[in-house]
Amino acid sequence: MVRLGVGTVLVRRAIALTVALVVVVILTAVILGASGYDVKIWQALIHEQLRAYQMQLQRSNVPPAKVKQLVSEYKERLIKLYGLDKPWYERFWPLVSNTLTFNLGISESYDVADVAGVPYPVRVGDAIMRCLPRTIVMITIAQLICAAAALYVGPFIAYRRGTMFDRAIVSYSALTNAIPVWWLGMILIFFLSYRAGIFPTDFRSVVAYINNFWKNPLMNLVQIFYYASLPIITIVIAFLGSWFYTVRAMVLRVVREDFVIVAKAKGLPERYIASKHVLRAAAPPVVTNVILSLAASLSGYIITESVFNWPGMGTLYWVAIRAADLPTILGLTYAFTLVYILARFILEVLYIFLDPRVRYR
Amino acid sequence: MSVKPPRFREEPAFKRFMKSLGRSLKGSLREVWSYTTGKAGLTLLAIFIFFAILALILLPPDYKYIWNQPKYWQDHPQLAPPEWVRALGYQNAKHEVYTYTKPVSIKSDSFTIYEYIARYKLDVYDYPQDIVVKLYGIKVPRMGSTTLPVLLRVHLKRPDGLELEVIDTTLYLPENATIAYVKEPLMLSVDRNLVVTQFSSMYLNKGIQANFITTAAVTYLFAKLSVDEEGNVRTTPLKGYYTVTLELYYPKVVNITNPASQVSIVVVGDCFGLMGTDDRGRDIAQALLYGFPVALAVGFVTAVASTLIGLFVGAISAYYGGLVDEFLQRLIDVMGNIPLLPFLILLVDITPVEYRLQVIMLVLTLFYWGGLAIVVRSMTLSIKEEPYVEAAKAIGASNARILLRHIIPQIVPYAVASLVFSVPGAILSEAGLSVLGLEHGWPTWGKVLAAARLAGRYDAWWWIIPPGLLLALTSLTFVLLGMAIETIVEPRLRTR
């Protein structure tokens, strides 16, 4: 095998990831364009504007023959304005290139502005920047809690494999793995919000406290905590099990390696083996897991957010799809993919430090 | 061991492949059963398959249509908990259906009057939701070539002796009514205005001006009433025996012994069946039963299709190598970077409603095979170097033969483990998309949950808990099975 330098490997990965990013955006645009998804929306809009125009002309006593002519002229102007006279691939090309250069454009939808919590019309970039902190407050924090707990407990269970504690954790992870997180959310809302009244039943109100955070940081923090706690609890309960299981499996795989047995045979203390041999070798997959999960959490959980009526990235995407708001759909798809691809590239760089084999590949 | 004589007429490779697949599946099943997780998983799976078959037998083929038609659910209580909550002491009025195939009594007046009488006992502090009469195969009175109208009256006698008209209407039946009302009965419910008019005039006669509200008419029927100074009506449930009488007035000239093939008087209670109803009165137990075959079909079709693709693509990619390998690996790479759920939602949203379930299955199939293909590829790479593959090549075996006979059978156990693990994925995705609000028309577990969410009724426990539990149990079944199979194919995972 040809030996490649670290730099070459990284450049190759970067190129591959960038190609993937561009392909995803183009693919999204092609799906939206080729299916005629946007045409219906535009046509409805044009129809509406033409009717208003016709009414206006009739009210100002323009002769009917003239009205007809003016309306058809206006229709042509509108069609040209929205680019409906051109085939879809010509209409979409500017959209794709603008998206790729972070020129995300302006959202045409009232609903998108409503989720973002700002007056219409809203720039897509602004809408994303408004929704991102809310998703971080709910999902990224929950994932961080899971990751911290799993990193602390996971190796511990791996060492006590086969004990009651280990079995309990494995059963718990099999059980929670089976429960859809959004359903757990519904159930917890039913029991803890409706029945027990501990948590709010409407989570949308959190917007005000996040948007005006800096006016009264301490009070707002308390309020945000009040709203975010149930979603966070839900996600932690749902994902902790699989986190434990994954970390345990990763550590287990290393614990059975020959070099660990050799270290044991040499009579090295357990603690030393754990920190110097096991942890070092188990680090790459564990770090991969942590970073990819955190990256994925930034895109929001569309279904769970909608169950909690939580105005994060997932809800924004869903509302954009419902409203057929192309700039927002494309912008968010781009953002989701970009975050994931950046995370993967960061991992490639981290591997150089974590896994010596990469350096000598 | 005896040496087999060379066979010249061999079975086709595919048939042999299927046979070996069958053998390894049978062997795995026996082995899976030897694990506790495997036993639990297989038992649950058997229960699921039993319910799926039960649903196919019990529910009509056009159930999907029935589920979405409000008219089929008019005689059901809305948002009612299961019947058994009454045993727990909950105050929910009983739901009763009284069915007759012939009238209880026939009177002769200036009309022939056919009477059906039902006695309903209200034994809790609650109000029934409605009174509905259903007439199947109603006879049309004819005089020569013209059809004559039929009078239909329902009155209610309360425990306090008060008698009220509940329905009073003239039926102008179409020529073909007898046949038309066989499958779908003629259905009538309490005439709200009629009830309110009677109560209002009753109180006006006593000199009291009271504001009776049309929407609460049925409540008044089953209540002790009091009116405060502002004219607001207060109600408390009136316990005791109620008598519902349905009268059909036929013109005397016509000679009919039995006016309808079947008549039902339904006192629509405040609880229903085994699992209650949703906000449109639909029986949740039926939808959940129907969900079994749909869920299993969605899960299995997706899992089998994606596993087969992953198996073959992975093996071919490694076996042929070169450009084919490079292309397939880059394809998997790009697909791995696509955000699946957003993409799926987008694709489903642009699809017409009637094809959405199929699109969900198709898209998930296309996204699921990549992971398995990578594993299969790495396994094939090492199997490819084995001496027996080389030997097969040397005696001139075709590539297809080597792949099907020597390589793929070795990977099948892993593929089966992967298949079993991926079954719940599609079921949960379908449920998730439904909960989000994407319509696909099929009554599935996800759709039942979606209806609860869209109605904002997280408080109706009988509506949100059972479908989710079924989803969780389905996942658990396949997780358990998958764990057992994984232990078999990956001996390093064995505890002892």
Chai-1 contact restraints between the chains, C-beta under 6 A:
chainA,res_idxA,chainB,res_idxB,connection_type,confidence,min_distance_angstrom,max_distance_angstrom,comment,restraint_id
A,A20,B,V334,contact,1.0,0.0,6.0,A-B,restraint_1
A,A20,B,N337,contact,1.0,0.0,6.0,A-B,restraint_2
A,V23,B,V334,contact,1.0,0.0,6.0,A-B,restraint_3
A,V24,B,I338,contact,1.0,0.0,6.0,A-B,restraint_4
A,S35,B,I350,contact,1.0,0.0,6.0,A-B,restraint_5
A,Y37,B,I350,contact,1.0,0.0,6.0,A-B,restraint_6
A,G162,B,T495,contact,1.0,0.0,6.0,A-B,restraint_7
A,A174,B,V479,contact,1.0,0.0,6.0,A-B,restraint_8
A,N177,B,V479,contact,1.0,0.0,6.0,A-B,restraint_9
A,A178,B,A472,contact,1.0,0.0,6.0,A-B,restraint_10
A,A178,B,S475,contact,1.0,0.0,6.0,A-B,restraint_11
A,A178,B,L476,contact,1.0,0.0,6.0,A-B,restraint_12
A,A178,B,V479,contact,1.0,0.0,6.0,A-B,restraint_13
A,I179,B,A472,contact,1.0,0.0,6.0,A-B,restraint_14
A,P180,B,L428,contact,1.0,0.0,6.0,A-B,restraint_15
A,P180,B,L471,contact,1.0,0.0,6.0,A-B,restraint_16
A,W182,B,V435,contact,1.0,0.0,6.0,A-B,restraint_17
A,W183,B,G468,contact,1.0,0.0,6.0,A-B,restraint_18
A,M186,B,Y458,contact,1.0,0.0,6.0,A-B,restraint_19
A,M186,B,I464,contact,1.0,0.0,6.0,A-B,restraint_20
A,I189,B,Y458,contact,1.0,0.0,6.0,A-B,restraint_21
A,F190,B,Y458,contact,1.0,0.0,6.0,A-B,restraint_22
A,Y194,B,D459,contact,1.0,0.0,6.0,A-B,restraint_23
A,I302,B,L341,contact,1.0,0.0,6.0,A-B,restraint_24
A,I303,B,G432,contact,1.0,0.0,6.0,A-B,restraint_25
A,I303,B,V435,contact,1.0,0.0,6.0,A-B,restraint_26
A,I303,B,L436,contact,1.0,0.0,6.0,A-B,restraint_27
A,S306,B,L436,contact,1.0,0.0,6.0,A-B,restraint_28
A,Y317,B,P342,contact,1.0,0.0,6.0,A-B,restraint_29
A,I321,B,I345,contact,1.0,0.0,6.0,A-B,restraint_30
A,I321,B,D349,contact,1.0,0.0,6.0,A-B,restraint_31
A,F336,B,P339,contact,1.0,0.0,6.0,A-B,restraint_32
A,T337,B,P339,contact,1.0,0.0,6.0,A-B,restraint_33
A,I341,B,N337,contact,1.0,0.0,6.0,A-B,restraint_34
